[in-house]
Amino acid sequence: MALEASDKTVDQLKNKRTTAKVKFTRLANLLSKGADSMIKAELKEFKKFSADARRVLEDKDVYRTGLLSEGLEGLRWSLTSSRQLTLRRQSKTLG
């Protein structure tokens, strides 16, 4: 670098520095615009994801309400209760 600087005039060095700064600034601007649009795209995807998640939760609630209205929820609980009774019986015979 020092050898290169000694062979060139101050104006040549200034031009070289200016050219490097312009290239750097253009690249930085290009990258920042790309990052900005990428962030916007990610926010749009998150918004879609959130809406889909809300729909899934709403559909789950509607389905659960339907199960309750048909009495199937009680069937599930009775199965769970019978499993618990079976486990209690087994532990008494083992003990």
TORKOL-4160 file (C-alpha; in steps of 0.2 Angstrom, whole numbers, padded with zeros to 4 digits, m for minus):
95
<pt num="1" X="0000" Y="0000" Z="0000"/>
<pt num="2" X="0014" Y="0012" Z="0005"/>
<pt num="3" X="0023" Y="0008" Z="m0011"/>
<pt num="4" X="0008" Y="0010" Z="m0022"/>
<pt num="5" X="0004" Y="0027" Z="m0013"/>
<pt num="6" X="0022" Y="0034" Z="m0017"/>
<pt num="7" X="0020" Y="0030" Z="m0035"/>
<pt num="8" X="0004" Y="0040" Z="m0038"/>
<pt num="9" X="m0001" Y="0058" Z="m0036"/>
<pt num="10" X="m0013" Y="0064" Z="m0023"/>
<pt num="11" X="m0026" Y="0067" Z="m0036"/>
<pt num="12" X="m0025" Y="0049" Z="m0042"/>
<pt num="13" X="m0026" Y="0042" Z="m0024"/>
<pt num="14" X="m0041" Y="0053" Z="m0021"/>
<pt num="15" X="m0049" Y="0047" Z="m0037"/>
<pt num="16" X="m0046" Y="0029" Z="m0032"/>
<pt num="17" X="m0053" Y="0032" Z="m0015"/>
<pt num="18" X="m0068" Y="0040" Z="m0022"/>
<pt num="19" X="m0071" Y="0026" Z="m0034"/>
<pt num="20" X="m0070" Y="0013" Z="m0020"/>
<pt num="21" X="m0082" Y="0023" Z="m0009"/>
<pt num="22" X="m0094" Y="0024" Z="m0023"/>
<pt num="23" X="m0094" Y="0006" Z="m0026"/>
<pt num="24" X="m0095" Y="0002" Z="m0008"/>
<pt num="25" X="m0110" Y="0014" Z="m0006"/>
<pt num="26" X="m0119" Y="0007" Z="m0021"/>
<pt num="27" X="m0117" Y="m0011" Z="m0014"/>
<pt num="28" X="m0122" Y="m0005" Z="0004"/>
<pt num="29" X="m0138" Y="0003" Z="m0003"/>
<pt num="30" X="m0142" Y="m0012" Z="m0014"/>
<pt num="31" X="m0140" Y="m0024" Z="0001"/>
<pt num="32" X="m0150" Y="m0013" Z="0013"/>
<pt num="33" X="m0165" Y="m0012" Z="0000"/>
<pt num="34" X="m0164" Y="m0031" Z="m0002"/>
<pt num="35" X="m0164" Y="m0033" Z="0017"/>
<pt num="36" X="m0179" Y="m0021" Z="0019"/>
<pt num="37" X="m0189" Y="m0030" Z="0006"/>
<pt num="38" X="m0184" Y="m0047" Z="0014"/>
<pt num="39" X="m0190" Y="m0040" Z="0031"/>
<pt num="40" X="m0207" Y="m0035" Z="0023"/>
<pt num="41" X="m0209" Y="m0052" Z="0015"/>
<pt num="42" X="m0205" Y="m0061" Z="0031"/>
<pt num="43" X="m0218" Y="m0050" Z="0040"/>
<pt num="44" X="m0231" Y="m0054" Z="0027"/>
<pt num="45" X="m0227" Y="m0073" Z="0029"/>
<pt num="46" X="m0229" Y="m0071" Z="0048"/>
<pt num="47" X="m0246" Y="m0062" Z="0046"/>
<pt num="48" X="m0252" Y="m0077" Z="0035"/>
<pt num="49" X="m0245" Y="m0089" Z="0048"/>
<pt num="50" X="m0254" Y="m0080" Z="0062"/>
<pt num="51" X="m0270" Y="m0080" Z="0052"/>
<pt num="52" X="m0269" Y="m0099" Z="0049"/>
<pt num="53" X="m0265" Y="m0102" Z="0067"/>
<pt num="54" X="m0281" Y="m0093" Z="0072"/>
<pt num="55" X="m0291" Y="m0103" Z="0059"/>
<pt num="56" X="m0284" Y="m0119" Z="0066"/>
<pt num="57" X="m0289" Y="m0114" Z="0084"/>
<pt num="58" X="m0306" Y="m0108" Z="0079"/>
<pt num="59" X="m0309" Y="m0124" Z="0070"/>
<pt num="60" X="m0303" Y="m0134" Z="0085"/>
<pt num="61" X="m0315" Y="m0125" Z="0096"/>
<pt num="62" X="m0330" Y="m0128" Z="0084"/>
<pt num="63" X="m0325" Y="m0147" Z="0083"/>
<pt num="64" X="m0324" Y="m0148" Z="0102"/>
<pt num="65" X="m0341" Y="m0140" Z="0103"/>
<pt num="66" X="m0348" Y="m0153" Z="0091"/>
<pt num="67" X="m0341" Y="m0167" Z="0101"/>
<pt num="68" X="m0348" Y="m0160" Z="0117"/>
<pt num="69" X="m0365" Y="m0158" Z="0109"/>
<pt num="70" X="m0365" Y="m0177" Z="0103"/>
<pt num="71" X="m0359" Y="m0183" Z="0120"/>
<pt num="72" X="m0343" Y="m0190" Z="0113"/>
<pt num="73" X="m0333" Y="m0180" Z="0125"/>
<pt num="74" X="m0340" Y="m0190" Z="0139"/>
<pt num="75" X="m0336" Y="m0206" Z="0130"/>
<pt num="76" X="m0318" Y="m0201" Z="0130"/>
<pt num="77" X="m0318" Y="m0197" Z="0149"/>
<pt num="78" X="m0326" Y="m0214" Z="0153"/>
<pt num="79" X="m0312" Y="m0223" Z="0144"/>
<pt num="80" X="m0299" Y="m0213" Z="0153"/>
<pt num="81" X="m0308" Y="m0217" Z="0170"/>
<pt num="82" X="m0309" Y="m0236" Z="0165"/>
<pt num="83" X="m0290" Y="m0235" Z="0162"/>
<pt num="84" X="m0287" Y="m0227" Z="0179"/>
<pt num="85" X="m0297" Y="m0240" Z="0187"/>
<pt num="86" X="m0288" Y="m0254" Z="0178"/>
<pt num="87" X="m0271" Y="m0246" Z="0184"/>
<pt num="88" X="m0278" Y="m0245" Z="0202"/>
<pt num="89" X="m0283" Y="m0263" Z="0202"/>
<pt num="90" X="m0266" Y="m0269" Z="0195"/>
<pt num="91" X="m0256" Y="m0259" Z="0208"/>
<pt num="92" X="m0267" Y="m0267" Z="0222"/>
<pt num="93" X="m0264" Y="m0285" Z="0216"/>
<pt num="94" X="m0245" Y="m0281" Z="0214"/>
<pt num="95" X="m0243" Y="m0273" Z="0231"/>
